[in-house]
Amino acid sequence: MIISRKMLAGMLIKYLNREMELTSLASWAEEMMMKDADFENGYFELLRDTFARIGLADVREFGLTWDDCYDYLHGLGYDVRVEVFETI
């Protein structure tokens, strides 16, 4: 299995959209690091470091802020924008 930037970005987006809990994201990142998987060519260090940091996000001292997510997504090659819609 190849772990790609797109895969990681998709999970971060799910977290930001509250489609998954922080503990689930951190567990997923830890699991990906333990699997015998390869990182996308040319992005080994970026993916490894990002997965390692997200894997610790469920520990209170580390956490995961909006700025962290923004920086990770930007580093993965994504432009981050927020849209807010009125629901009432």
Secondary structure, 3 states (H helix, E strand, C coil): CEECHHHHHHHHHHHHCCCCCHHHHHHHHHHHHHCCCEECCCCHHHHHHHHHHHHCCCCCCCCCCHHHHHHHHHHCCCCCCCCCCCCC
